[in-house]
Amino acid sequence: MNAVVDVFTPLAVVAVAAFLLVPRTAAAEKANYLEEKVPDYTLPDPLVAANGEPVADAAAWRERRRGEILELFRTHVYGRSPGKPEGLHAEITSVVEDALDGKATRKEIAIYFTADEDGPRMDMLLYLPNDGPRPAPAFLGLNFCGNQSIDPDPTIAMCTSWMRDDKDGRVVDNRATEESRGFKASRWPAGLIVDRGYALATIYYGDIDPDYDDGFQNGVHPLFYREGQTAPEPDEWGSIGAWAWGLSRAMDYFETDGTIDHRHVAVIGHSRLGKTALWAG
């Protein structure tokens, strides 16, 4: 799944993706790969409200049905996520004014999820067009392989978060190596984006929630556990919900950075990060 969503446009995805919604049952918790074992179900009509009334105009969609469908997604698909945490703050860790052959100013920003700067954080890589408008509209997306993977520039900070090992030596002992620099640049056309007057921001998704199952102990989830809680409740966020939550925290940062037009941001993603982009939108 690839996704580009203007986060300030009413989400068409909630109508398009109603096919995802099936009732959650105890049996549905285990994966099933046989179509003949799928239980009977009835898909909700996206243009009929929960009380049976038709959605006849845009106002009825915005004021009633959109919220109902989002609630179905929270309950059955992505779970409920917390809001902006107290203590969220950012620090610009580097600025290069002649990046991308002089086309862009490159910033690296550490976004801390709590007031404790030894606590969890995510690192944003941000390119701003030098010849474009300021504040600049922006594309925002998570990446799979670390910020250093989107461009071969050797001065981009190396991601130090956990990663999946690979057979090509780009990741060794679950840490990125110099061999990983720029190997995903074809997916991140930063030069083209800044040429068109847009900023580009990206964050390694594993900064928010590392992509392996340890019962949600290694990412942002424990920041929000109640006393005695050790895992998300059945209707609380999982990994996609957490990654989407991280994109919202990036938006919190944009609201403090006068070089970014935070009213005009498109959130993008590929595969599971495409689903993440849709849910963040």
Accessible surface in RSA format (square Angstrom, percent):
REM  Atomic radii and reference values for relative SASA: ProtOr
REM  Chains: A
REM  Algorithm: Lee & Richards
REM  Probe-radius: 1.40
REM  Slices: 20
REM RES _ NUM      All-atoms   Total-Side   Main-Chain    Non-polar    All polar
REM                ABS   REL    ABS   REL    ABS   REL    ABS   REL    ABS   REL
RES MET A   1   105.94  54.9  59.10  39.1  46.83 111.5  72.79  61.9  33.14  43.9
RES ASN A   2   117.37  80.9  91.35  88.3  26.02  62.6  32.33  77.8  85.04  82.2
RES ALA A   3     8.65   8.0   0.76   1.2   7.89  17.9   6.83   9.6   1.82   4.8
RES VAL A   4   105.08  69.1  75.00  67.9  30.08  72.5  75.00  65.2  30.08  81.6
RES VAL A   5    15.27  10.1  12.04  10.9   3.24   7.8  15.27  13.3   0.00   0.0
RES ASP A   6    67.29  47.1  58.84  58.6   8.45  20.0  22.79  53.6  44.50  44.4
RES VAL A   7    27.61  18.2  12.63  11.4  14.98  36.1  12.87  11.2  14.74  40.0
RES PHE A   8   116.06  58.1  82.34  51.0  33.71  87.7  89.45  54.2  26.61  76.2
RES THR A   9    71.04  50.5  65.68  66.6   5.36  12.8  53.26  71.5  17.79  26.9
RES PRO A  10    70.02  51.0  58.16  53.0  11.85  43.1  62.14  51.3   7.88  49.0
RES LEU A  11     7.23   4.0   5.80   4.2   1.43   3.6   7.09   5.0   0.14   0.4
RES ALA A  12    71.26  65.5  60.05  92.7  11.21  25.5  68.08  95.9   3.18   8.4
RES VAL A  13    25.20  16.6  19.25  17.4   5.95  14.3  22.79  19.8   2.41   6.5
RES VAL A  14     2.07   1.4   2.07   1.9   0.00   0.0   2.07   1.8   0.00   0.0
RES ALA A  15    34.73  31.9  26.73  41.3   8.00  18.2  26.81  37.8   7.92  21.0
RES VAL A  16   112.95  74.3  93.03  84.2  19.92  48.0 100.76  87.6  12.19  33.1
RES ALA A  17     8.76   8.1   8.76  13.5   0.00   0.0   8.76  12.3   0.00   0.0
RES ALA A  18     8.40   7.7   8.23  12.7   0.18   0.4   8.23  11.6   0.18   0.5
RES PHE A  19   122.26  61.2 107.62  66.7  14.64  38.1 108.00  65.5  14.26  40.8
RES LEU A  20    67.23  37.4  50.95  36.5  16.27  40.9  53.97  37.9  13.26  35.7
RES LEU A  21     7.96   4.4   5.50   3.9   2.46   6.2   5.86   4.1   2.10   5.7
RES VAL A  22    66.43  43.7  60.76  55.0   5.67  13.7  62.80  54.6   3.64   9.9
RES PRO A  23    81.46  59.4  72.94  66.5   8.52  31.0  74.82  61.8   6.64  41.3
RES ARG A  24   101.37  42.6  74.16  37.8  27.21  64.8  35.00  47.8  66.36  40.2
RES THR A  25    69.24  49.2  59.89  60.7   9.35  22.3  64.11  86.1   5.13   7.8
RES ALA A  26    94.94  87.3  69.37 107.1  25.57  58.2  76.23 107.4  18.71  49.6
RES ALA A  27    87.70  80.6  62.10  95.8  25.60  58.2  74.40 104.8  13.30  35.2
RES ALA A  28    60.05  55.2  27.75  42.8  32.29  73.5  37.51  52.8  22.53  59.7
RES GLU A  29   117.69  67.6  84.58  64.0  33.11  78.8  44.67  86.4  73.02  59.6
RES LYS A  30   172.50  84.2 162.56  99.7   9.94  23.7 108.92  98.0  63.59  67.7
RES ALA A  31    81.15  74.6  40.49  62.5  40.66  92.5  51.43  72.4  29.73  78.7
RES ASN A  32    72.15  49.8  40.27  38.9  31.88  76.8  33.16  79.8  38.99  37.7
RES TYR A  33   197.56  92.2 162.03  92.2  35.53  92.5 132.09  99.3  65.47  80.7
RES LEU A  34    85.33  47.5  82.81  59.2   2.52   6.3  85.00  59.7   0.32   0.9
RES GLU A  35   151.44  86.9 136.57 103.3  14.87  35.4  53.88 104.2  97.56  79.7
RES GLU A  36   141.30  81.1 101.30  76.6  40.00  95.2  66.52 128.7  74.78  61.1
RES LYS A  37   137.42  67.0 113.44  69.6  23.98  57.1  70.42  63.4  67.01  71.4
RES VAL A  38    70.26  46.2  52.23  47.3  18.03  43.5  52.42  45.6  17.84  48.4
RES PRO A  39    99.41  72.4  86.31  78.7  13.10  47.6  97.47  80.5   1.94  12.0
RES ASP A  40   150.76 105.6 120.97 120.4  29.80  70.5  42.58 100.2 108.18 107.9
RES TYR A  41   113.48  53.0  80.24  45.7  33.24  86.5  40.24  30.2  73.24  90.3
RES THR A  42   123.58  87.9 102.24 103.7  21.34  50.9  71.63  96.2  51.95  78.5
RES LEU A  43    79.79  44.4  61.29  43.9  18.49  46.5  61.29  43.0  18.49  49.8
RES PRO A  44    43.66  31.8  28.71  26.2  14.95  54.3  39.78  32.8   3.89  24.2
RES ASP A  45    75.59  52.9  64.24  63.9  11.35  26.8  27.05  63.7  48.54  48.4
RES PRO A  46    35.13  25.6  34.74  31.7   0.39   1.4  35.13  29.0   0.00   0.0
RES LEU A  47    98.33  54.8  95.70  68.5   2.63   6.6  95.70  67.2   2.63   7.1
RES VAL A  48    52.18  34.3  49.53  44.8   2.66   6.4  49.53  43.0   2.66   7.2
RES ALA A  49     5.19   4.8   1.50   2.3   3.69   8.4   1.50   2.1   3.69   9.8
RES ALA A  50    86.21  79.3  45.24  69.8  40.97  93.2  55.34  77.9  30.86  81.8
RES ASN A  51    93.68  64.6  53.74  51.9  39.94  96.2  47.09 113.3  46.58  45.0
RES GLY A  52    50.92  62.8   0.00   N/A  50.92  62.8  29.07  79.8  21.86  49.0
RES GLU A  53    88.57  50.8  86.90  65.7   1.67   4.0  31.20  60.3  57.37  46.8
RES PRO A  54   102.57  74.8  89.74  81.8  12.83  46.6  89.87  74.2  12.70  78.9
RES VAL A  55    21.91  14.4   5.25   4.7  16.66  40.2   5.57   4.8  16.34  44.3
RES ALA A  56    90.58  83.3  51.15  78.9  39.43  89.7  60.78  85.6  29.81  79.0
RES ASP A  57    85.08  59.6  70.92  70.6  14.16  33.5  41.04  96.6  44.04  43.9
RES ALA A  58    61.90  56.9  48.94  75.5  12.96  29.5  55.25  77.8   6.65  17.6
RES ALA A  59    38.35  35.3  36.61  56.5   1.74   4.0  36.61  51.6   1.74   4.6
RES ALA A  60    32.35  29.7  25.00  38.6   7.35  16.7  31.62  44.5   0.73   1.9
RES TRP A  61    32.67  13.1  32.67  15.8   0.00   0.0  27.19  14.5   5.48   8.9
RES ARG A  62   139.09  58.4 117.95  60.1  21.14  50.3  40.30  55.1  98.79  59.9
RES GLU A  63   145.63  83.6 106.70  80.7  38.93  92.7  46.98  90.9  98.64  80.5
RES ARG A  64    99.46  41.8  92.44  47.1   7.02  16.7  26.31  36.0  73.14  44.3
RES ARG A  65     9.79   4.1   9.79   5.0   0.00   0.0   0.00   0.0   9.79   5.9
RES ARG A  66    60.29  25.3  60.29  30.7   0.00   0.0   6.96   9.5  53.33  32.3
RES GLY A  67    38.87  47.9   0.00   N/A  38.87  47.9  33.10  90.8   5.77  12.9
RES GLU A  68    46.32  26.6  37.95  28.7   8.36  19.9  30.47  58.9  15.84  12.9
RES ILE A  69     1.68   1.0   1.68   1.3   0.00   0.0   1.68   1.2   0.00   0.0
RES LEU A  70    22.31  12.4  22.31  16.0   0.00   0.0  22.31  15.7   0.00   0.0
RES GLU A  71    68.29  39.2  68.29  51.7   0.00   0.0  43.22  83.6  25.07  20.5
RES LEU A  72    52.40  29.2  51.98  37.2   0.42   1.1  52.40  36.8   0.00   0.0
RES PHE A  73     6.20   3.1   6.20   3.8   0.00   0.0   6.20   3.8   0.00   0.0
RES ARG A  74    82.85  34.8  82.78  42.2   0.06   0.2  10.47  14.3  72.38  43.9
RES THR A  75    47.02  33.4  44.66  45.3   2.36   5.6  38.71  52.0   8.32  12.6
RES HIS A  76    55.99  30.6  38.48  26.7  17.50  44.8  22.32  23.0  33.67  39.2
RES VAL A  77    49.11  32.3  20.96  19.0  28.15  67.8  24.17  21.0  24.94  67.6
RES TYR A  78    23.54  11.0  17.83  10.1   5.70  14.8  15.77  11.9   7.76   9.6
RES GLY A  79     6.02   7.4   0.00   N/A   6.02   7.4   3.84  10.5   2.18   4.9
RES ARG A  80    85.48  35.9  81.61  41.6   3.87   9.2  43.72  59.8  41.76  25.3
RES SER A  81    50.96  43.1  18.79  25.1  32.17  74.1  19.37  41.2  31.59  44.3
RES PRO A  82    41.16  30.0  20.88  19.0  20.28  73.7  33.50  27.7   7.66  47.6
RES GLY A  83    49.17  60.6   0.00   N/A  49.17  60.6  35.06  96.2  14.11  31.6
RES LYS A  84   129.19  63.0  99.83  61.3  29.36  69.9  48.32  43.5  80.87  86.1
RES PRO A  85    16.29  11.9   7.82   7.1   8.47  30.8  13.53  11.2   2.76  17.1
RES GLU A  86   168.58  96.8 145.48 110.1  23.11  55.0  66.98 129.5 101.61  83.0
RES GLY A  87    33.69  41.5   0.00   N/A  33.69  41.5  20.34  55.8  13.35  29.9
RES LEU A  88    29.33  16.3   7.80   5.6  21.53  54.1   7.80   5.5  21.53  57.9
RES HIS A  89    58.56  32.0  49.34  34.3   9.23  23.6  54.40  56.1   4.16   4.8
RES ALA A  90    43.11  39.6  11.58  17.9  31.52  71.7  11.69  16.5  31.42  83.2
RES GLU A  91    80.64  46.3  75.47  57.1   5.18  12.3  31.41  60.8  49.23  40.2
RES ILE A  92    83.48  47.5  59.22  44.1  24.26  58.5  59.22  42.6  24.26  65.8
RES THR A  93    75.68  53.8  40.62  41.2  35.05  83.5  36.94  49.6  38.74  58.6
RES SER A  94    35.62  30.1  26.04  34.8   9.58  22.1  35.50  75.6   0.11   0.2
RES VAL A  95    77.35  50.9  47.01  42.6  30.34  73.1  47.01  40.8  30.34  82.3
RES VAL A  96    44.12  29.0  40.75  36.9   3.36   8.1  44.12  38.3   0.00   0.0
RES GLU A  97   130.48  74.9 118.92  90.0  11.55  27.5  35.70  69.1  94.77  77.4
RES ASP A  98   101.91  71.4  90.51  90.1  11.40  27.0  30.53  71.9  71.38  71.2
RES ALA A  99     6.37   5.9   0.97   1.5   5.39  12.3   6.37   9.0   0.00   0.0
RES LEU A 100    34.65  19.3  17.23  12.3  17.42  43.8  25.95  18.2   8.70  23.4
RES ASP A 101   148.17 103.8 105.72 105.2  42.45 100.4  36.19  85.2 111.98 111.7
RES GLY A 102    36.93  45.5   0.00   N/A  36.93  45.5  20.19  55.4  16.74  37.5
RES LYS A 103    83.12  40.5  74.87  45.9   8.24  19.6  51.12  46.0  31.99  34.1
RES ALA A 104     0.00   0.0   0.00   0.0   0.00   0.0   0.00   0.0   0.00   0.0
RES THR A 105    17.41  12.4  17.41  17.7   0.00   0.0   9.40  12.6   8.01  12.1
RES ARG A 106     2.74   1.2   2.74   1.4   0.00   0.0   0.00   0.0   2.74   1.7
RES LYS A 107    21.70  10.6  21.70  13.3   0.00   0.0  12.69  11.4   9.01   9.6
RES GLU A 108    16.54   9.5  16.54  12.5   0.00   0.0   7.89  15.3   8.65   7.1
RES ILE A 109     1.20   0.7   0.00   0.0   1.20   2.9   0.63   0.5   0.58   1.6
RES ALA A 110     0.41   0.4   0.19   0.3   0.23   0.5   0.20   0.3   0.22   0.6
RES ILE A 111     1.45   0.8   1.45   1.1   0.00   0.0   1.45   1.0   0.00   0.0
RES TYR A 112    10.11   4.7  10.11   5.8   0.00   0.0   0.00   0.0  10.11  12.5
RES PHE A 113     0.00   0.0   0.00   0.0   0.00   0.0   0.00   0.0   0.00   0.0
RES THR A 114    33.02  23.5  33.02  33.5   0.00   0.0  31.49  42.3   1.53   2.3
RES ALA A 115    79.17  72.8  58.85  90.8  20.32  46.2  60.31  84.9  18.86  50.0
RES ASP A 116    80.78  56.6  71.22  70.9   9.56  22.6  33.41  78.6  47.37  47.2
RES GLU A 117    94.67  54.3  77.31  58.5  17.35  41.3  28.20  54.5  66.47  54.3
RES ASP A 118   142.94 100.1 106.11 105.6  36.83  87.1  32.28  76.0 110.66 110.4
RES GLY A 119    21.23  26.2   0.00   N/A  21.23  26.2  12.19  33.5   9.04  20.2
RES PRO A 120    51.10  37.2  38.50  35.1  12.60  45.8  50.32  41.5   0.78   4.8
RES ARG A 121    96.53  40.5  86.38  44.0  10.16  24.2  19.78  27.0  76.75  46.5
RES MET A 122     0.12   0.1   0.00   0.0   0.12   0.3   0.12   0.1   0.00   0.0
RES ASP A 123    49.28  34.5  49.28  49.1   0.00   0.0  20.40  48.0  28.88  28.8
RES MET A 124     0.69   0.4   0.00   0.0   0.69   1.6   0.00   0.0   0.69   0.9
RES LEU A 125     0.83   0.5   0.00   0.0   0.83   2.1   0.00   0.0   0.83   2.2
RES LEU A 126     0.00   0.0   0.00   0.0   0.00   0.0   0.00   0.0   0.00   0.0
RES TYR A 127     1.89   0.9   1.89   1.1   0.00   0.0   1.08   0.8   0.80   1.0
RES LEU A 128     0.72   0.4   0.72   0.5   0.00   0.0   0.72   0.5   0.00   0.0
RES PRO A 129     1.37   1.0   1.23   1.1   0.14   0.5   1.23   1.0   0.14   0.9
RES ASN A 130    56.34  38.9  27.91  27.0  28.43  68.5  17.21  41.4  39.13  37.8
RES ASP A 131   145.98 102.3 108.14 107.6  37.83  89.5  42.45  99.9 103.52 103.2
RES GLY A 132    23.18  28.6   0.00   N/A  23.18  28.6   8.89  24.4  14.29  32.0
RES PRO A 133    79.11  57.7  66.34  60.5  12.77  46.4  78.16  64.5   0.95   5.9
RES ARG A 134   112.36  47.2  78.06  39.8  34.30  81.7  43.31  59.2  69.06  41.9
RES PRO A 135    63.16  46.0  56.22  51.3   6.94  25.2  56.22  46.4   6.94  43.1
RES ALA A 136     0.00   0.0   0.00   0.0   0.00   0.0   0.00   0.0   0.00   0.0
RES PRO A 137    31.78  23.2  31.78  29.0   0.00   0.0  31.78  26.2   0.00   0.0
RES ALA A 138     3.23   3.0   0.00   0.0   3.23   7.4   0.00   0.0   3.23   8.6
RES PHE A 139    49.79  24.9  49.79  30.8   0.00   0.0  49.79  30.2   0.00   0.0
RES LEU A 140     1.50   0.8   1.50   1.1   0.00   0.0   1.50   1.1   0.00   0.0
RES GLY A 141     0.07   0.1   0.00   N/A   0.07   0.1   0.07   0.2   0.00   0.0
RES LEU A 142     5.18   2.9   1.01   0.7   4.16  10.5   1.01   0.7   4.16  11.2
RES ASN A 143     3.62   2.5   1.99   1.9   1.63   3.9   3.62   8.7   0.00   0.0
RES PHE A 144    53.14  26.6  39.87  24.7  13.27  34.5  39.87  24.2  13.27  38.0
RES CYS A 145    24.62  18.6  22.84  25.5   1.79   4.2   3.73   9.4  20.90  22.5
RES GLY A 146     0.00   0.0   0.00   N/A   0.00   0.0   0.00   0.0   0.00   0.0
RES ASN A 147    11.22   7.7  11.22  10.8   0.00   0.0   2.25   5.4   8.97   8.7
RES GLN A 148     0.00   0.0   0.00   0.0   0.00   0.0   0.00   0.0   0.00   0.0
RES SER A 149     0.66   0.6   0.66   0.9   0.00   0.0   0.00   0.0   0.66   0.9
RES ILE A 150     1.85   1.1   0.24   0.2   1.61   3.9   0.24   0.2   1.61   4.4
RES ASP A 151    23.41  16.4  23.41  23.3   0.00   0.0   0.06   0.1  23.35  23.3
RES PRO A 152    85.87  62.6  77.08  70.3   8.78  31.9  77.35  63.9   8.52  52.9
RES ASP A 153    35.69  25.0  28.04  27.9   7.65  18.1  16.22  38.2  19.47  19.4
RES PRO A 154   102.43  74.7  87.74  80.0  14.69  53.4  87.76  72.5  14.68  91.2
RES THR A 155    90.43  64.3  68.66  69.6  21.76  51.9  73.04  98.1  17.38  26.3
RES ILE A 156     0.99   0.6   0.00   0.0   0.99   2.4   0.00   0.0   0.99   2.7
RES ALA A 157    63.05  58.0  49.63  76.6  13.41  30.5  59.58  83.9   3.46   9.2
RES MET A 158    46.71  24.2  31.11  20.6  15.59  37.1  31.11  26.5  15.59  20.7
RES CYS A 159    17.98  13.6   6.23   7.0  11.74  27.6  13.40  33.9   4.58   4.9
RES THR A 160   108.26  77.0  96.20  97.5  12.06  28.7  64.84  87.1  43.42  65.6
RES SER A 161    30.01  25.4  21.97  29.3   8.04  18.5  12.16  25.9  17.84  25.0
RES TRP A 162    53.24  21.4  49.53  24.0   3.71   8.7  38.85  20.7  14.39  23.3
RES MET A 163     6.06   3.1   5.84   3.9   0.22   0.5   3.96   3.4   2.10   2.8
RES ARG A 164   139.16  58.4 128.40  65.5  10.75  25.6  56.73  77.5  82.42  50.0
RES ASP A 165    81.17  56.9  56.80  56.5  24.38  57.6  27.80  65.4  53.37  53.2
RES ASP A 166    50.31  35.2  28.73  28.6  21.58  51.0  34.69  81.7  15.61  15.6
RES LYS A 167   197.66  96.4 153.28  94.1  44.38 105.7 116.91 105.2  80.75  86.0
RES ASP A 168    79.59  55.7  51.62  51.4  27.97  66.1  18.34  43.2  61.24  61.1
RES GLY A 169    28.60  35.3   0.00   N/A  28.60  35.3  23.29  63.9   5.32  11.9
RES ARG A 170    59.95  25.2  59.95  30.6   0.00   0.0   3.71   5.1  56.24  34.1
RES VAL A 171    13.62   9.0  11.78  10.7   1.84   4.4  11.78  10.2   1.84   5.0
RES VAL A 172    77.24  50.8  70.68  64.0   6.56  15.8  72.97  63.4   4.27  11.6
RES ASP A 173   117.97  82.6 100.61 100.1  17.36  41.1  31.45  74.0  86.52  86.3
RES ASN A 174    41.80  28.8  41.80  40.4   0.00   0.0   1.90   4.6  39.90  38.6
RES ARG A 175   111.87  47.0 111.70  56.9   0.17   0.4  43.77  59.8  68.10  41.3
RES ALA A 176    13.16  12.1   0.00   0.0  13.16  29.9   0.00   0.0  13.16  34.8
RES THR A 177    35.90  25.5  29.98  30.4   5.93  14.1  35.90  48.2   0.00   0.0
RES GLU A 178   111.90  64.2 100.58  76.1  11.32  27.0  63.74 123.3  48.16  39.3
RES GLU A 179   121.84  69.9 106.29  80.4  15.55  37.0  29.80  57.6  92.04  75.1
RES SER A 180     0.75   0.6   0.75   1.0   0.00   0.0   0.75   1.6   0.00   0.0
RES ARG A 181    41.82  17.6  25.45  13.0  16.37  39.0  13.92  19.0  27.90  16.9
RES GLY A 182    13.61  16.8   0.00   N/A  13.61  16.8   2.01   5.5  11.60  26.0
RES PHE A 183    64.80  32.4  34.33  21.3  30.47  79.3  43.99  26.7  20.81  59.6
RES LYS A 184    53.35  26.0  53.15  32.6   0.21   0.5  15.75  14.2  37.60  40.1
RES ALA A 185    34.02  31.3  28.16  43.5   5.86  13.3  28.22  39.7   5.80  15.4
RES SER A 186   111.28  94.0  70.61  94.2  40.67  93.7  59.31 126.3  51.97  72.8
RES ARG A 187   121.79  51.1  95.64  48.8  26.15  62.3  40.07  54.8  81.72  49.5
RES TRP A 188    28.28  11.4  24.17  11.7   4.11   9.7  17.42   9.3  10.86  17.6
RES PRO A 189    64.09  46.7  53.23  48.5  10.85  39.4  64.09  52.9   0.00   0.0
RES ALA A 190     4.86   4.5   2.72   4.2   2.14   4.9   2.72   3.8   2.14   5.7
RES GLY A 191    19.49  24.0   0.00   N/A  19.49  24.0  13.14  36.1   6.35  14.2
RES LEU A 192    96.67  53.8  89.08  63.7   7.58  19.1  90.78  63.8   5.88  15.8
RES ILE A 193    21.81  12.4  19.68  14.7   2.13   5.1  21.81  15.7   0.00   0.0
RES VAL A 194     7.18   4.7   0.53   0.5   6.65  16.0   0.57   0.5   6.60  17.9
RES ASP A 195    87.01  60.9  50.75  50.5  36.26  85.7  23.28  54.8  63.73  63.6
RES ARG A 196   169.62  71.2 142.99  72.9  26.63  63.4  42.96  58.7 126.66  76.8
RES GLY A 197    11.01  13.6   0.00   N/A  11.01  13.6  10.19  28.0   0.82   1.8
RES TYR A 198    85.42  39.9  85.42  48.6   0.00   0.0  36.51  27.4  48.91  60.3
RES ALA A 199     0.00   0.0   0.00   0.0   0.00   0.0   0.00   0.0   0.00   0.0
RES LEU A 200     0.42   0.2   0.40   0.3   0.02   0.1   0.40   0.3   0.02   0.1
RES ALA A 201     0.00   0.0   0.00   0.0   0.00   0.0   0.00   0.0   0.00   0.0
RES THR A 202     0.48   0.3   0.48   0.5   0.00   0.0   0.48   0.6   0.00   0.0
RES ILE A 203     0.00   0.0   0.00   0.0   0.00   0.0   0.00   0.0   0.00   0.0
RES TYR A 204     4.91   2.3   4.91   2.8   0.00   0.0   1.43   1.1   3.48   4.3
RES TYR A 205    10.82   5.1  10.82   6.2   0.00   0.0   0.30   0.2  10.53  13.0
RES GLY A 206     2.52   3.1   0.00   N/A   2.52   3.1   0.00   0.0   2.52   5.6
RES ASP A 207    23.03  16.1   7.65   7.6  15.38  36.4   4.99  11.8  18.03  18.0
RES ILE A 208     0.07   0.0   0.00   0.0   0.07   0.2   0.00   0.0   0.07   0.2
RES ASP A 209     2.78   1.9   2.78   2.8   0.00   0.0   0.00   0.0   2.78   2.8
RES PRO A 210    16.15  11.8  14.56  13.3   1.60   5.8  14.56  12.0   1.60   9.9
RES ASP A 211    13.46   9.4  12.40  12.3   1.06   2.5   2.02   4.8  11.44  11.4
RES TYR A 212    92.54  43.2  73.92  42.1  18.62  48.4  53.17  40.0  39.37  48.5
RES ASP A 213   134.64  94.3  97.78  97.3  36.87  87.2  44.22 104.1  90.42  90.2
RES ASP A 214    54.76  38.4  32.63  32.5  22.13  52.3  32.33  76.1  22.42  22.4
RES GLY A 215    33.17  40.9   0.00   N/A  33.17  40.9  30.42  83.5   2.76   6.2
RES PHE A 216    62.02  31.0  58.97  36.5   3.05   7.9  59.51  36.1   2.51   7.2
RES GLN A 217    89.66  50.1  69.61  50.9  20.05  47.7  38.54  82.0  51.11  38.8
RES ASN A 218    42.64  29.4  14.55  14.1  28.09  67.6  23.38  56.3  19.25  18.6
RES GLY A 219    16.22  20.0   0.00   N/A  16.22  20.0   5.22  14.3  11.00  24.6
RES VAL A 220     0.67   0.4   0.67   0.6   0.00   0.0   0.67   0.6   0.00   0.0
RES HIS A 221     0.26   0.1   0.00   0.0   0.26   0.7   0.00   0.0   0.26   0.3
RES PRO A 222    49.54  36.1  33.24  30.3  16.30  59.2  33.53  27.7  16.01  99.5
RES LEU A 223    68.46  38.1  35.33  25.3  33.13  83.3  39.93  28.0  28.54  76.8
RES PHE A 224    64.51  32.3  39.68  24.6  24.82  64.6  46.00  27.9  18.51  53.0
RES TYR A 225    40.36  18.8  16.53   9.4  23.83  62.0  16.53  12.4  23.83  29.4
RES ARG A 226   137.75  57.8 126.38  64.4  11.38  27.1  78.07 106.7  59.68  36.2
RES GLU A 227   185.50 106.5 143.80 108.8  41.70  99.3  67.48 130.5 118.02  96.4
RES GLY A 228    74.25  91.6   0.00   N/A  74.25  91.6  41.74 114.6  32.50  72.8
RES GLN A 229    27.28  15.3   8.77   6.4  18.52  44.1  14.36  30.6  12.92   9.8
RES THR A 230    97.37  69.3  92.28  93.6   5.09  12.1  63.02  84.7  34.34  51.9
RES ALA A 231    44.92  41.3  39.40  60.8   5.52  12.6  39.40  55.5   5.52  14.6
RES PRO A 232    25.09  18.3   6.87   6.3  18.22  66.2   7.11   5.9  17.98 111.8
RES GLU A 233    69.71  40.0  65.38  49.5   4.32  10.3  19.87  38.4  49.84  40.7
RES PRO A 234   106.78  77.8  86.72  79.1  20.05  72.9  98.95  81.7   7.82  48.6
RES ASP A 235    53.11  37.2  52.38  52.1   0.73   1.7  16.32  38.4  36.79  36.7
RES GLU A 236    50.99  29.3  40.75  30.8  10.24  24.4  10.66  20.6  40.33  32.9
RES TRP A 237     9.50   3.8   9.00   4.4   0.50   1.2   0.58   0.3   8.92  14.5
RES GLY A 238    23.41  28.9   0.00   N/A  23.41  28.9  20.00  54.9   3.41   7.6
RES SER A 239    33.47  28.3  28.26  37.7   5.22  12.0  14.14  30.1  19.34  27.1
RES ILE A 240    32.02  18.2  29.59  22.0   2.43   5.9  29.59  21.3   2.43   6.6
RES GLY A 241     1.23   1.5   0.00   N/A   1.23   1.5   0.00   0.0   1.23   2.8
RES ALA A 242     0.00   0.0   0.00   0.0   0.00   0.0   0.00   0.0   0.00   0.0
RES TRP A 243     0.73   0.3   0.73   0.4   0.00   0.0   0.73   0.4   0.00   0.0
RES ALA A 244     4.88   4.5   4.18   6.4   0.71   1.6   4.58   6.4   0.31   0.8
RES TRP A 245     7.74   3.1   1.95   0.9   5.79  13.6   7.09   3.8   0.65   1.0
RES GLY A 246     0.00   0.0   0.00   N/A   0.00   0.0   0.00   0.0   0.00   0.0
RES LEU A 247     3.80   2.1   3.56   2.5   0.24   0.6   3.80   2.7   0.00   0.0
RES SER A 248    40.19  34.0  36.34  48.5   3.85   8.9  15.31  32.6  24.87  34.8
RES ARG A 249    17.21   7.2  17.11   8.7   0.09   0.2   0.00   0.0  17.21  10.4
RES ALA A 250     0.00   0.0   0.00   0.0   0.00   0.0   0.00   0.0   0.00   0.0
RES MET A 251    26.60  13.8  26.60  17.6   0.00   0.0  26.51  22.5   0.09   0.1
RES ASP A 252    23.00  16.1  19.66  19.6   3.35   7.9   2.47   5.8  20.53  20.5
RES TYR A 253    14.73   6.9  10.60   6.0   4.14  10.8  13.00   9.8   1.74   2.1
RES PHE A 254     0.41   0.2   0.00   0.0   0.41   1.1   0.00   0.0   0.41   1.2
RES GLU A 255   109.26  62.7  81.89  62.0  27.37  65.2  13.47  26.1  95.79  78.2
RES THR A 256   107.41  76.4  69.21  70.2  38.21  91.1  71.27  95.7  36.14  54.6
RES ASP A 257    12.62   8.8   5.02   5.0   7.60  18.0   8.13  19.1   4.49   4.5
RES GLY A 258    68.57  84.6   0.00   N/A  68.57  84.6  44.98 123.4  23.59  52.8
RES THR A 259    32.71  23.3  31.99  32.4   0.72   1.7  32.71  43.9   0.00   0.0
RES ILE A 260     3.80   2.2   0.00   0.0   3.80   9.1   0.00   0.0   3.80  10.3
RES ASP A 261    17.44  12.2  15.42  15.4   2.02   4.8   2.02   4.7  15.42  15.4
RES HIS A 262    64.29  35.1  64.28  44.7   0.02   0.0  39.59  40.8  24.70  28.7
RES ARG A 263   151.51  63.6 143.70  73.3   7.82  18.6  56.17  76.8  95.35  57.8
RES HIS A 264   100.26  54.8  95.24  66.2   5.02  12.8  67.64  69.7  32.62  38.0
RES VAL A 265     2.89   1.9   0.06   0.1   2.83   6.8   1.45   1.3   1.44   3.9
RES ALA A 266    19.41  17.8  17.87  27.6   1.55   3.5  17.87  25.2   1.55   4.1
RES VAL A 267     1.62   1.1   1.62   1.5   0.00   0.0   1.62   1.4   0.00   0.0
RES ILE A 268    33.25  18.9  32.47  24.2   0.78   1.9  32.47  23.4   0.78   2.1
RES GLY A 269    13.68  16.9   0.00   N/A  13.68  16.9   8.41  23.1   5.27  11.8
RES HIS A 270    74.76  40.9  72.64  50.5   2.12   5.4  54.78  56.5  19.98  23.2
RES SER A 271    43.45  36.7  40.17  53.6   3.28   7.6  11.73  25.0  31.72  44.4
RES ARG A 272    91.68  38.5  90.91  46.3   0.77   1.8  41.70  57.0  49.98  30.3
RES LEU A 273     3.75   2.1   2.52   1.8   1.24   3.1   2.52   1.8   1.24   3.3
RES GLY A 274     0.00   0.0   0.00   N/A   0.00   0.0   0.00   0.0   0.00   0.0
RES LYS A 275    76.28  37.2  76.28  46.8   0.00   0.0  24.76  22.3  51.52  54.9
RES THR A 276     0.36   0.3   0.36   0.4   0.00   0.0   0.36   0.5   0.00   0.0
RES ALA A 277     0.00   0.0   0.00   0.0   0.00   0.0   0.00   0.0   0.00   0.0
RES LEU A 278    31.09  17.3  30.84  22.1   0.24   0.6  30.93  21.7   0.16   0.4
RES TRP A 279    41.33  16.6  27.12  13.1  14.21  33.4  21.28  11.3  20.05  32.5
RES ALA A 280    25.21  23.2   3.20   4.9  22.00  50.0   5.82   8.2  19.38  51.3
RES GLY A 281    19.00  23.4   0.00   N/A  19.00  23.4   3.33   9.1  15.67  35.1
END  Absolute sums over single chains surface
CHAIN  1 A    14678.0      11246.1       3431.9       8211.2       6466.8
END  Absolute sums over all chains
TOTAL         14678.0      11246.1       3431.9       8211.2       6466.8
